[in-house]
Amino acid sequence: MRWLVVIALVAAGACSDADGSGPEVLQLNPSEASPGGTVDILGERFCGELGVLGDSVVCMAPPAASVHIGSESTVVRGDSLRWEDERITIELPDDVAVGVTVLTVSVEGLVSNTVDFLVVP
């Protein structure tokens, strides 16, 4: 299943996570990618409500969530190839800006820490 993820260049209207209950990005793999490339975002609390399916913990429903890249006001769209509580895999859209930037994840109105990211040509 593919979920549409908004890759925005600014997390407008979201609250920061002061109490540690929101998403936390621990690592990007790779830490740089080209437009059209894929990136695994590893961390915690990327789902809203969790459930159990067999031996796995899964998102009960697609969370109200998005991945934000950069600090500009332009919004581009990309596909989430995978969305789990501890891993999100995204495909960078072809029109994402090249250069040094940051990445955050927003889930249910809470915004993660920022992680450095490089979009290469």
C-alpha positions as CSV (number, residue, x, y, z in Angstrom):
1,M,0.0,0.0,0.0
2,R,1.3,3.5,-0.9
3,W,0.3,6.5,1.1
4,L,0.6,10.0,-0.2
5,V,3.0,12.0,1.9
6,V,3.3,15.8,1.7
7,I,6.9,16.8,1.5
8,A,6.8,20.4,2.6
9,L,9.4,23.0,2.9
10,V,8.1,24.3,6.3
11,A,5.9,22.7,8.9
12,A,3.2,25.2,9.1
13,G,0.7,25.1,12.0
14,A,2.2,22.1,13.8
15,C,3.1,22.1,17.5
16,S,6.6,21.1,18.8
17,D,6.9,18.0,21.0
18,A,7.8,19.4,24.4
19,D,6.8,16.3,26.4
20,G,8.6,13.6,24.3
21,S,5.4,11.9,23.1
22,G,5.6,12.9,19.5
23,P,7.8,11.5,16.7
24,E,11.6,11.4,17.0
25,V,13.9,11.0,14.0
26,L,17.0,9.0,14.9
27,Q,18.7,8.5,11.6
28,L,18.3,9.0,7.8
29,N,19.6,6.3,5.5
30,P,21.2,7.5,3.3
31,S,21.9,11.0,4.7
32,E,21.9,12.4,1.2
33,A,19.9,11.5,-1.9
34,S,19.0,12.8,-5.4
35,P,15.5,13.9,-6.5
36,G,13.7,10.6,-7.3
37,G,15.8,8.7,-4.8
38,T,14.5,6.9,-1.7
39,V,15.3,7.7,1.9
40,D,14.6,5.6,5.0
41,I,13.7,7.7,8.0
42,L,14.4,5.7,11.2
43,G,13.0,6.7,14.5
44,E,10.1,6.4,17.0
45,R,6.4,7.2,17.3
46,F,5.7,7.7,13.6
47,C,2.2,6.1,13.9
48,G,-0.7,7.5,15.8
49,E,-2.5,4.5,17.3
50,L,-0.7,1.2,17.3
51,G,-2.1,-2.4,17.0
52,V,-0.8,-5.9,16.6
53,L,-0.9,-8.0,13.4
54,G,0.6,-11.4,14.0
55,D,4.0,-10.8,15.6
56,S,4.3,-7.2,14.4
57,V,3.3,-3.9,15.8
58,V,1.6,-1.9,13.1
59,C,-0.1,1.5,12.5
60,M,-3.9,1.0,13.1
61,A,-4.6,3.5,10.3
62,P,-2.6,5.9,8.2
63,P,-1.7,8.7,10.7
64,A,-2.3,12.3,10.0
65,A,1.3,12.8,9.2
66,S,3.8,14.3,6.8
67,V,7.5,14.6,6.1
68,H,9.0,18.1,5.8
69,I,12.2,18.9,4.0
70,G,13.8,22.3,4.2
71,S,12.8,25.7,5.4
72,E,11.2,27.4,2.4
73,S,7.5,27.9,1.9
74,T,7.2,25.8,-1.3
75,V,5.2,22.5,-1.0
76,V,6.0,19.5,-3.2
77,R,4.4,16.0,-3.1
78,G,6.0,12.6,-3.0
79,D,4.9,9.0,-2.3
80,S,5.5,7.2,1.0
81,L,6.6,3.8,0.0
82,R,6.5,2.5,3.6
83,W,5.1,4.0,6.8
84,E,5.6,2.1,10.1
85,D,6.0,3.2,13.7
86,E,9.8,3.1,13.5
87,R,10.5,3.5,9.8
88,I,9.2,5.7,7.0
89,T,10.5,5.2,3.4
90,I,9.9,8.2,1.1
91,E,10.7,8.9,-2.5
92,L,12.0,12.4,-3.0
93,P,10.0,14.2,-5.7
94,D,11.8,15.3,-8.9
95,D,11.3,19.0,-8.1
96,V,12.8,19.0,-4.5
97,A,15.4,21.7,-4.2
98,V,19.1,20.6,-4.3
99,G,21.3,21.6,-1.4
100,V,21.9,21.4,2.3
101,T,18.6,21.2,4.3
102,V,16.8,19.7,7.2
103,L,14.1,17.0,7.6
104,T,11.3,16.7,10.2
105,V,8.3,14.4,10.6
106,S,5.0,15.6,11.7
107,V,2.5,13.1,13.3
108,E,-0.9,14.1,14.7
109,G,0.2,17.7,15.0
110,L,3.5,17.0,16.8
111,V,6.8,17.8,15.0
112,S,10.0,15.7,15.5
113,N,13.5,17.0,16.0
114,T,15.3,18.3,12.9
115,V,17.9,16.2,11.2
116,D,20.4,17.4,8.6
117,F,19.9,16.2,5.1
118,L,21.5,16.8,1.7
119,V,19.7,16.7,-1.6
120,V,22.3,16.1,-4.3
121,P,21.9,16.6,-8.1
